[in-house]
Amino acid sequence: MLLKRKRWLRLFAALMALSLIAASCGDDEDVATDPPEEQPDGEDPPAEEDPPAEEDPPDAGEVTIGVLVPLTGELGEFGAIVADAIEFGVGEINAAGGTQCGTIRTVVADTGGDAETGIREATNMIESEGAVAILGPTSGVMVALVDLAKREEVVIMSPYAGTITLNELGGDFVYRTVSSDLGDGAASGLWLSSRGYESVAFLIQNEESTISPAEVARGAVEGSGIDITDFVVYNPGQPSYQAELTTVLANDPDAIFLAGGQESGVTVIKEAVAGGFDGEWLFTADLAVPEIFGAVGAELINDVAFVEFADADPSLPEFISFEERYDAAGDPFAPNSFDMVTLVALALEASGQCDGSGVNSVIRGVAHSDGTLVSTFAEGKAALAAGDSINYEGASGPLVFDESGTVSGAYTIQQAQDGEWVNVEFYPASTFDG
């Protein structure tokens, strides 16, 4: 037994020796054979460097805002104005270093004024592009987006959606930098009542956004003792409006208040003049575009046509500064559009968050507070960095959101003169207080 054990131990030792020799030979193939470099006396050899750690991908440094406007259709001219003014505002924001969430990136989509298209494009902006706010919807699109905005906690804001439906639905994630259509009605009624007319006819396109302000205007006109000869609501899209005009023209009013879109409005104007109407007109904002002169014929409306629309106060220093920086500051709804994107950027900066919920939580305080008065993003960013609260005074005027997320606004009356619209009257927001 002892002999066998000794033989086994010698065999084991031999095997271990062979394995060490094999390992040594294998290492020789992998290890460099150059002798180590001699180091100067008193110096240690350089320490081996650790391999570089894997880094996270760099942050894009962007925050996305959707621009959802009608670039085609009857309101295409207004959509282009809004989109351009927003991009100007984005340029100023990014030139000031962007927000604490990064620079502003915009994603633009055309709704054509269609609500279903608006829902589809807005959903894509939120789910695929990560938009924290969507700016620019018209009235019908804005109403259709209310549920989506609140469900996804993304702010939507419009510079021209005056529909009174938002008087009830707005206020949480839903805002507008323009007053409601009730304000348009008050301004129209004031103008009509001041002209010395004895009689006025109302021709109103069958839409909530035109009927509601027309009702307000009718109340003001009736209250001033003017006879309303007709209040006709017509359906758009007809090739002719002779049937609606027959009674209106027979009553020979001094003026016609036309609240309609561009397509129907052009037809109504041409047919009324052809039928013998030679009185004055008051149009609503949809016709406040230069293109109307070519479509109707400037000779038919020069000097006798007026148009009413929500506007900025040109006497305010904030508007004057905006006008000095932006060539198209006087375009309808341009100041309101600039204010939208500036407010959203300041809300991102003030909230410390980079999402719609953060914007929604502070936007009222950014727009109206006892803080430092600012009128640009750069001013607001500097004040916030200094630890101050801010009060943004917009290019379109003071922005104090009521419970429905709506501001009170000012209005301009323009007259058709030599083939262009010229300002003839301005009603500041204070005109309609109380």
C-alpha positions as CSV (number, residue, x, y, z in Angstrom):
1,M,0.0,0.0,0.0
2,L,2.8,2.4,0.9
3,L,4.6,1.6,-2.3
4,K,1.6,2.3,-4.4
5,R,1.0,5.5,-2.6
6,K,4.6,6.7,-3.3
7,R,4.3,5.8,-7.0
8,W,1.0,7.7,-7.2
9,L,2.6,10.8,-5.6
10,R,5.5,10.7,-8.0
11,L,3.0,10.4,-10.9
12,F,1.0,13.3,-9.6
13,A,4.1,15.5,-9.2
14,A,5.2,14.7,-12.8
15,L,1.8,15.7,-14.2
16,M,1.8,19.0,-12.3
17,A,5.3,19.8,-13.6
18,L,4.1,19.1,-17.2
19,S,1.1,21.4,-16.7
20,L,3.3,24.2,-15.5
21,I,5.6,23.9,-18.4
22,A,2.6,23.9,-20.8
23,A,1.2,27.0,-19.2
24,S,4.6,28.8,-19.3
25,C,4.9,28.0,-23.0
26,G,1.4,29.3,-23.7
27,D,2.0,32.6,-21.9
28,D,5.2,33.1,-24.0
29,E,3.0,33.4,-27.0
30,D,0.9,36.2,-25.6
31,V,3.3,38.3,-23.5
32,A,5.6,40.8,-25.1
33,T,9.2,39.9,-24.9
34,D,10.7,43.4,-25.1
35,P,12.6,44.3,-21.9
36,P,11.0,47.0,-19.8
37,E,12.2,50.6,-20.3
38,E,14.8,51.8,-17.9
39,Q,13.5,54.7,-15.7
40,P,15.6,57.6,-14.5
41,D,16.9,57.2,-11.0
42,G,14.3,58.1,-8.4
43,E,11.3,57.9,-10.7
44,D,8.7,55.2,-10.6
45,P,7.5,53.6,-13.8
46,P,4.3,55.1,-15.3
47,A,1.1,53.6,-14.0
48,E,-1.0,51.7,-16.4
49,E,-4.0,53.6,-17.6
50,D,-7.5,52.1,-17.0
51,P,-9.5,51.5,-20.2
52,P,-11.9,54.4,-20.9
53,A,-15.4,53.9,-19.4
54,E,-18.3,53.7,-21.8
55,E,-20.1,57.1,-21.9
56,D,-23.8,57.7,-22.3
57,P,-24.9,59.1,-25.7
58,P,-24.7,63.0,-25.6
59,D,-27.9,64.8,-24.8
60,A,-29.5,66.3,-27.9
61,G,-30.2,69.5,-25.9
62,E,-33.6,70.1,-27.5
63,V,-37.2,70.5,-26.5
64,T,-39.9,70.1,-29.1
65,I,-42.9,72.4,-29.7
66,G,-45.5,71.6,-32.3
67,V,-46.8,74.2,-34.7
68,L,-50.3,73.1,-35.9
69,V,-51.7,75.6,-38.3
70,P,-53.8,75.8,-41.5
71,L,-51.3,76.4,-44.3
72,T,-53.9,75.6,-46.9
73,G,-57.6,76.3,-47.2
74,E,-59.5,79.5,-46.4
75,L,-57.4,80.4,-43.4
76,G,-54.0,79.5,-45.0
77,E,-52.9,83.2,-45.0
78,F,-53.4,83.4,-41.3
79,G,-51.7,80.1,-40.6
80,A,-48.6,81.3,-42.5
81,I,-48.5,84.5,-40.4
82,V,-48.7,82.5,-37.2
83,A,-46.1,80.0,-38.2
84,D,-43.6,82.7,-39.2
85,A,-44.1,84.7,-36.0
86,I,-43.6,81.5,-33.9
87,E,-40.3,80.8,-35.8
88,F,-39.1,84.4,-35.2
89,G,-39.8,83.9,-31.5
90,V,-37.9,80.5,-31.5
91,G,-35.0,82.3,-33.1
92,E,-34.8,84.8,-30.3
93,I,-35.2,82.1,-27.6
94,N,-32.4,80.0,-29.1
95,A,-30.1,83.0,-29.7
96,A,-30.4,83.7,-25.9
97,G,-29.1,80.2,-25.2
98,G,-32.4,78.3,-25.2
99,T,-34.2,77.0,-22.1
100,Q,-33.0,74.9,-19.3
101,C,-34.4,72.0,-21.3
102,G,-32.3,72.9,-24.4
103,T,-33.0,74.9,-27.5
104,I,-36.4,74.9,-29.0
105,R,-37.1,72.6,-31.9
106,T,-40.3,73.1,-33.9
107,V,-42.4,70.5,-35.8
108,V,-44.8,72.1,-38.3
109,A,-48.0,70.5,-39.7
110,D,-50.8,71.7,-41.9
111,T,-54.4,71.1,-40.7
112,G,-56.1,72.8,-43.6
113,G,-58.6,73.9,-40.9
114,D,-59.8,70.3,-40.5
115,A,-60.4,68.9,-37.0
116,E,-59.7,65.3,-37.8
117,T,-56.4,66.2,-39.5
118,G,-55.6,68.3,-36.5
119,I,-56.1,65.4,-34.1
120,R,-54.0,63.1,-36.2
121,E,-51.1,65.5,-36.6
122,A,-51.2,66.5,-32.9
123,T,-51.1,62.9,-31.8
124,N,-48.0,62.3,-34.0
125,M,-46.4,65.4,-32.5
126,I,-46.9,64.1,-29.0
127,E,-46.2,60.4,-29.4
128,S,-43.5,60.5,-32.1
129,E,-41.9,63.9,-31.7
130,G,-42.3,64.4,-27.9
131,A,-43.9,67.8,-28.2
132,V,-44.5,69.5,-24.8
133,A,-46.8,72.1,-26.3
134,I,-48.8,72.6,-29.5
135,L,-49.3,76.1,-30.8
136,G,-51.6,77.5,-33.5
137,P,-54.8,75.5,-33.8
138,T,-57.9,77.3,-35.2
139,S,-61.2,77.3,-33.3
140,G,-62.6,74.0,-34.6
141,V,-59.2,72.2,-34.3
142,M,-58.6,73.6,-30.8
143,V,-61.9,72.3,-29.5
144,A,-61.2,68.9,-31.0
145,L,-57.8,68.8,-29.2
146,V,-59.0,69.6,-25.7
147,D,-59.4,66.0,-24.5
148,L,-56.1,65.0,-26.0
149,A,-54.3,67.9,-24.4
150,K,-55.6,67.1,-21.0
151,R,-55.1,63.3,-21.3
152,E,-51.5,63.6,-22.5
153,E,-50.8,66.7,-20.3
154,V,-49.6,68.7,-23.2
155,V,-50.3,72.4,-23.4
156,I,-52.2,73.7,-26.5
157,M,-52.4,77.4,-27.2
158,S,-53.9,79.5,-30.0
159,P,-53.5,83.1,-31.1
160,Y,-56.9,83.3,-32.9
161,A,-59.2,80.6,-31.7
162,G,-62.0,82.8,-30.4
163,T,-64.8,80.2,-30.2
164,I,-66.9,80.6,-27.1
165,T,-66.9,76.8,-26.6
166,L,-63.5,77.3,-25.1
167,N,-65.0,79.7,-22.5
168,E,-66.2,76.5,-20.8
169,L,-63.6,74.0,-21.8
170,G,-60.3,76.0,-21.5
171,G,-58.2,76.8,-18.5
172,D,-56.2,73.7,-17.8
173,F,-53.6,72.8,-20.5
174,V,-55.8,74.9,-22.9
175,Y,-55.0,78.6,-23.4
176,R,-55.3,81.3,-26.0
177,T,-53.5,84.7,-26.4
178,V,-56.6,86.2,-27.9
179,S,-60.0,87.2,-26.4
180,S,-63.1,85.1,-27.1
181,D,-65.5,85.8,-30.0
182,L,-67.7,87.7,-27.6
183,G,-65.1,90.4,-27.6
184,D,-65.2,90.5,-31.4
185,G,-69.0,90.9,-31.2
186,A,-68.7,93.8,-28.7
187,A,-66.2,95.6,-31.0
188,S,-68.3,95.1,-34.1
189,G,-71.4,96.3,-32.2
190,L,-69.6,99.4,-31.0
191,W,-68.4,100.2,-34.5
192,L,-71.8,99.7,-36.1
193,S,-73.5,101.8,-33.4
194,S,-71.1,104.7,-33.9
195,R,-71.5,105.2,-37.6
196,G,-74.9,106.9,-37.6
197,Y,-76.7,104.2,-39.5
198,E,-80.5,104.0,-39.4
199,S,-80.6,100.3,-40.5
200,V,-78.2,97.4,-40.6
201,A,-78.6,93.9,-42.1
202,F,-76.7,90.9,-40.7
203,L,-75.5,88.1,-43.0
204,I,-73.9,85.3,-40.9
205,Q,-72.2,82.1,-42.0
206,N,-73.6,79.1,-40.2
207,E,-70.8,78.4,-37.8
208,E,-70.6,78.8,-34.0
209,S,-67.5,81.1,-34.4
210,T,-69.5,83.6,-36.5
211,I,-73.0,83.2,-35.0
212,S,-71.9,83.9,-31.4
213,P,-70.2,87.2,-32.0
214,A,-72.9,88.3,-34.3
215,E,-75.5,87.8,-31.5
216,V,-73.4,90.0,-29.3
217,A,-73.1,92.7,-32.0
218,R,-76.9,92.5,-32.7
219,G,-77.6,93.2,-29.0
220,A,-75.3,96.3,-29.1
221,V,-76.8,97.6,-32.3
222,E,-80.4,97.1,-31.1
223,G,-79.5,98.8,-27.8
224,S,-78.4,101.9,-29.8
225,G,-81.7,102.2,-31.5
226,I,-80.7,101.1,-35.0
227,D,-83.1,99.0,-37.0
228,I,-81.9,95.5,-37.8
229,T,-83.6,94.8,-41.1
230,D,-82.5,91.1,-41.4
231,F,-80.5,88.5,-39.4
232,V,-79.8,85.9,-42.0
233,V,-77.8,82.7,-41.3
234,Y,-76.5,81.1,-44.5
235,N,-74.7,77.8,-45.2
236,P,-71.3,78.1,-46.8
237,G,-70.3,76.2,-50.0
238,Q,-73.2,77.4,-52.1
239,P,-72.5,78.6,-55.7
240,S,-74.8,81.6,-55.1
241,Y,-76.5,83.4,-52.2
242,Q,-79.1,85.2,-54.3
243,A,-81.9,83.7,-52.2
244,E,-80.5,85.0,-49.0
245,L,-79.8,88.4,-50.5
246,T,-83.2,89.0,-52.1
247,T,-84.9,90.1,-48.8
248,V,-81.8,91.8,-47.5
249,L,-81.5,94.0,-50.6
250,A,-85.2,94.7,-50.7
251,N,-85.0,96.3,-47.3
252,D,-82.2,98.6,-48.5
253,P,-80.1,98.7,-45.3
254,D,-77.5,101.4,-44.8
255,A,-74.9,98.8,-44.0
256,I,-74.4,95.0,-44.0
257,F,-72.5,93.2,-41.3
258,L,-70.9,90.2,-43.0
259,A,-69.5,87.5,-40.7
260,G,-68.3,84.8,-43.1
261,G,-65.3,83.0,-44.6
262,Q,-63.3,84.1,-47.6
263,E,-65.0,81.8,-50.1
264,S,-68.6,82.6,-49.2
265,G,-67.7,86.2,-48.4
266,V,-66.4,86.9,-51.9
267,T,-69.5,85.6,-53.5
268,V,-71.9,87.5,-51.2
269,I,-70.1,90.8,-51.8
270,K,-70.1,90.4,-55.6
271,E,-73.7,89.4,-55.7
272,A,-74.9,92.1,-53.3
273,V,-73.2,94.9,-55.3
274,A,-74.5,93.4,-58.6
275,G,-78.0,93.5,-57.0
276,G,-77.7,97.2,-56.3
277,F,-76.3,97.5,-52.8
278,D,-74.3,100.7,-52.4
279,G,-74.1,101.0,-48.6
280,E,-71.2,100.2,-46.3
281,W,-69.9,96.9,-45.1
282,L,-68.4,95.6,-41.9
283,F,-66.5,92.3,-42.3
284,T,-65.1,90.0,-39.6
285,A,-61.5,88.9,-39.3
286,D,-61.5,86.2,-42.0
287,L,-61.7,88.8,-44.7
288,A,-58.9,91.0,-43.2
289,V,-56.4,89.8,-45.8
290,P,-54.9,91.6,-48.8
291,E,-56.1,88.8,-51.1
292,I,-59.7,90.0,-50.7
293,F,-59.0,93.0,-53.0
294,G,-58.0,90.8,-55.9
295,A,-60.8,88.2,-55.3
296,V,-63.6,90.8,-55.1
297,G,-62.2,93.7,-57.1
298,A,-60.9,96.6,-55.1
299,E,-63.3,99.0,-56.9
300,L,-66.3,97.2,-55.2
301,I,-65.1,97.8,-51.6
302,N,-62.7,100.7,-51.6
303,D,-63.9,103.4,-49.1
304,V,-67.1,101.5,-48.2
305,A,-65.8,98.4,-46.5
306,F,-64.4,98.0,-43.0
307,V,-63.0,95.0,-41.2
308,E,-62.7,94.2,-37.5
309,F,-60.2,91.9,-35.8
310,A,-58.4,91.3,-32.6
311,D,-55.1,93.3,-32.5
312,A,-52.2,94.5,-30.5
313,D,-52.1,97.9,-29.0
314,P,-49.6,99.8,-31.2
315,S,-48.9,102.4,-28.5
316,L,-47.4,99.8,-26.0
317,P,-43.6,99.8,-25.7
318,E,-43.6,96.0,-25.9
319,F,-45.3,96.2,-29.3
320,I,-43.0,99.0,-30.5
321,S,-40.0,96.9,-29.6
322,F,-41.4,93.9,-31.3
323,E,-42.1,96.0,-34.4
324,E,-38.5,97.2,-34.5
325,R,-37.2,93.6,-34.4
326,Y,-39.8,91.9,-36.7
327,D,-40.8,93.3,-40.1
328,A,-44.2,91.5,-40.1
329,A,-45.2,92.6,-36.6
330,G,-48.3,94.4,-37.9
331,D,-49.8,91.3,-39.5
332,P,-53.0,89.9,-37.9
333,F,-52.2,87.7,-34.9
334,A,-48.4,87.9,-35.3
335,P,-47.8,89.5,-31.9
336,N,-50.2,87.0,-30.3
337,S,-48.2,84.2,-31.9
338,F,-44.8,85.5,-30.8
339,D,-46.2,85.8,-27.3
340,M,-47.4,82.1,-27.3
341,V,-44.0,80.6,-27.9
342,T,-42.2,83.1,-25.6
343,L,-44.6,82.2,-22.8
344,V,-44.0,78.5,-23.2
345,A,-40.3,78.9,-23.2
346,L,-40.4,81.0,-20.1
347,A,-42.6,78.5,-18.4
348,L,-40.1,75.7,-19.2
349,E,-37.4,77.9,-17.7
350,A,-39.4,78.7,-14.6
351,S,-40.8,75.3,-13.9
352,G,-37.6,73.4,-13.8
353,Q,-39.4,70.7,-15.8
354,C,-39.2,69.7,-19.4
355,D,-42.8,68.6,-20.1
356,G,-46.3,69.9,-20.6
357,S,-47.2,69.4,-17.0
358,G,-44.4,71.8,-16.0
359,V,-45.5,74.4,-18.5
360,N,-49.1,74.2,-17.3
361,S,-48.1,74.5,-13.7
362,V,-46.4,77.9,-14.0
363,I,-47.7,79.6,-17.2
364,R,-50.3,81.8,-15.4
365,G,-47.7,83.0,-13.0
366,V,-45.2,83.7,-15.7
367,A,-47.8,85.7,-17.6
368,H,-49.0,87.7,-14.7
369,S,-47.4,88.2,-11.3
370,D,-45.8,90.9,-9.1
371,G,-42.4,89.8,-10.4
372,T,-39.9,91.6,-12.6
373,L,-41.5,93.0,-15.8
374,V,-40.0,91.3,-18.9
375,S,-41.0,91.4,-22.6
376,T,-38.5,89.0,-24.1
377,F,-37.2,85.5,-23.4
378,A,-33.7,86.8,-22.7
379,E,-35.0,89.3,-20.1
380,G,-37.1,86.6,-18.4
381,K,-34.2,84.1,-18.4
382,A,-31.9,86.6,-16.8
383,A,-34.4,87.5,-14.1
384,L,-35.2,83.8,-13.3
385,A,-31.5,83.1,-13.1
386,A,-31.2,85.9,-10.5
387,G,-33.9,84.2,-8.4
388,D,-36.7,86.6,-9.3
389,S,-40.2,85.8,-10.4
390,I,-41.3,87.4,-13.7
391,N,-44.3,89.1,-15.2
392,Y,-44.3,88.8,-19.0
393,E,-45.9,91.8,-20.8
394,G,-46.5,90.6,-24.4
395,A,-46.2,92.2,-27.8
396,S,-50.0,91.7,-28.1
397,G,-50.6,93.4,-24.7
398,P,-50.9,92.3,-21.0
399,L,-51.6,88.6,-20.8
400,V,-53.8,87.8,-17.8
401,F,-55.5,84.5,-18.3
402,D,-59.0,84.1,-16.9
403,E,-60.4,80.8,-15.6
404,S,-60.9,79.6,-19.2
405,G,-57.3,80.3,-20.2
406,T,-58.4,83.4,-22.2
407,V,-57.0,86.9,-22.2
408,S,-58.9,90.1,-22.7
409,G,-58.0,91.9,-25.9
410,A,-57.9,95.0,-28.1
411,Y,-59.5,95.4,-31.5
412,T,-58.7,97.4,-34.7
413,I,-61.0,98.6,-37.4
414,Q,-59.5,99.0,-40.8
415,Q,-60.9,100.5,-44.0
416,A,-60.4,99.5,-47.6
417,Q,-58.5,102.4,-49.2
418,D,-56.9,102.2,-52.6
419,G,-56.7,98.4,-52.6
420,E,-55.3,97.9,-49.1
421,W,-56.5,97.8,-45.5
422,V,-55.7,101.0,-43.5
423,N,-56.2,101.4,-39.7
424,V,-59.0,103.9,-38.9
425,E,-60.0,103.0,-35.3
426,F,-58.5,101.2,-32.3
427,Y,-60.3,99.9,-29.2
428,P,-58.0,99.1,-26.3
429,A,-59.0,96.2,-24.1
430,S,-60.1,98.7,-21.4
431,T,-62.9,99.8,-23.7
432,F,-64.8,96.6,-22.9
433,D,-64.0,96.3,-19.2
434,G,-67.1,95.8,-17.1
